[in-house]
Amino acid sequence: MIWWNKLHGWRQEAPPTDALNRPKVRDAVRVIRQMAAGSDLEIVLERLRVLWEGLCAEGLDRPFRKPEGRPPSVRVLELVSLGAGTDEKMLVGR
């Protein structure tokens, strides 16, 4: 059940939005979504194991690097605070 902990940890991160639509994962996701509520636990765990194997095959089991960001400039914050569509000339002299 180590893979269960890995799957839970994977879900806590921000996976790519198309992660569950990748070729080696798509069928496993479809099968899980079609399962009846109250299905036998052994069947559920087996289906989740297959999902995890697909994630590993797609290279999605590794941590996701988040793009480096930078804090917004004062100018950008001023524009945002004034609202979209505001004339930039209003900022002159500030």
Secondary structure, 3 states (H helix, E strand, C coil): CHHHHHHHHHHHCCCCCCHHHCHHHHHHHHHHHCCCCCCCHHHHHHHHHHHHHHHHHCCCCCCCCCCCCCCCCHHHHHHHHHCCCCCHHHHCCC
